[in-house]
Amino acid sequence: MSDKISKEVLTEWLEIVRPFAHDGHVADYIPALAKKHPEDLAVAIHYHDGTTVSEGRDEDCFTLQSISKVIALALALMDNGEDYVFERVGMEPSGDPFHSIYRLEQHNPSKPLNPMINAGALAVTNMIHGVTPDEKVGRLLSFIHEMTDDHSIRHSEEVASSEFETAFLNRALLYYMKQHQVVDGSVEETLDAYTKQCAIEVNVKQLARIGALFANEGRDLDSNRQIISKHFARICKTFMVTCGMYDASGAFAIKVGIPAKSGVSGAVVGSLNKFGGIAVYGPALDEKGNSVVGLKLLEMMSNRYDLSIF
């Protein structure tokens, strides 16, 4: 695709999708996220040539939530290598809700099906090098600073604390995996690192740049430095296609066809080779846990500009 999407077009499209914000519900099971307003919308595109266009509340920060799973996977692969990671976490889509424990009980030795569901993501966080939870999160933040060239990015203590205190199901997943030697060390420390990881805050422009780096096969668009190996970047993008939108990934692939990852904060990041990174934010979620506005906007964008990879 050679045409760029202008700021004026993004403004128009945000207004078209705004009414859909009330078709979903903000993630109120995490108390700190329940405060967000459904119509606080934003979109940004970081193009392959390094230029950025954005619209809406593009300076407002939101937490990465499950989008952090892709970044954590890249770091875990760099820390441990492909064989180590995939001995402990599988590569297959699940078709089940992101928080499901069902598949763990069906597999021996209780290996999570992929790194994008909660069980797999918790196992991946457990693999990141670091003696303490803060050391793991510090390394993940340094990695994100490198990807965005922005050292101001931090995690929200309020959101991390809110998630940690209510993460009973994630504790259950960790204890189940610890029983079967999928994870090691302290369950509480792994959960501490994971909730802080999910609570890392960015805006749509920063997130679009992360998407663009994956689209550019792990190479920074400004410095041309290889931050993630081409092979690992491809692995991450493949998981975005097959598992990135929870158990709606198949429908999203048909309707939109963009490698993408969503989070329950209402953010979605897309990554397209030779195009760049796309980030959309709209906190109202559908029944699958994906941003209602994000899905509508990405579908419009993909159809209008023929962005599907298929």
Salt bridges, closest charged atoms under 4 A:
GLU15 OE2 - ARG18 NH2 2.97
GLU39 OE1 - ARG18 NH1 3.87
GLU39 OE2 - HIS22 NE2 2.64
ASP40 OD1 - ARG57 NE 3.68
ASP49 OD2 - LYS4 NZ 2.55
GLU55 OE1 - LYS7 NZ 3.46
GLU59 OE2 - LYS205 NZ 2.47
ASP60 OD2 - ARG57 NE 2.50
ASP79 OD2 - ARG139 NH1 2.73
GLU82 OE1 - HIS231 NE2 2.84
GLU87 OE1 - ARG88 NH1 3.19
ASP96 OD2 - ARG103 NE 2.46
ASP134 OD1 - LYS196 NZ 2.73
GLU146 OE2 - ARG225 NH1 2.67
GLU157 OE2 - HIS155 NE2 3.39
GLU158 OE2 - LYS35 NZ 2.47
GLU188 OE2 - ARG171 NE 2.85
ASP192 OD1 - LYS196 NZ 3.35
GLU217 OE1 - LYS230 NZ 3.72
GLU217 OE2 - ARG234 NH2 3.21
ASP220 OD1 - ARG209 NH2 3.06
ASP222 OD2 - ARG209 NH2 3.21
ASP247 OD2 - LYS288 NZ 3.38
